[in-house]
Amino acid sequence: MGVQSGNHSPVPPRPRQIPSRRVEADLRRRIGAGEWAPGQPLPSVAALAAEYGVSRSTVAKAEHALAVAGLVEVVPQWGVFVAGDTPDSPG
């Protein structure tokens, strides 16, 4: 006979986190933990992309989100620096 379609539906797979959000969340955690002091630069986009296994544009999106949140300051031609007064990480 054919396959019956009962009331049981398979559990949908858990959606994967957007890569830039995953990188952003981890950088927030690391900044909050004091891995980089206020005023200290984050590693280069290329270095972070290699570390996280993502594209440079993914890292740039994550850094932009951190800048909008006030956690980092982007200085063109110089890099991305931890903001002087870093807000506490949500938690």
Buried (B, 14 or more C-beta within 10 A) or exposed (E): EEEEEEEEEEEEEEEEEEBBEBBBBBBBEBBBEEEBEEEEBBBEBEEBBEEBEBEEEBBBBBBBBBBEBEBBBBEEEEBBBBBEEBEEEEE
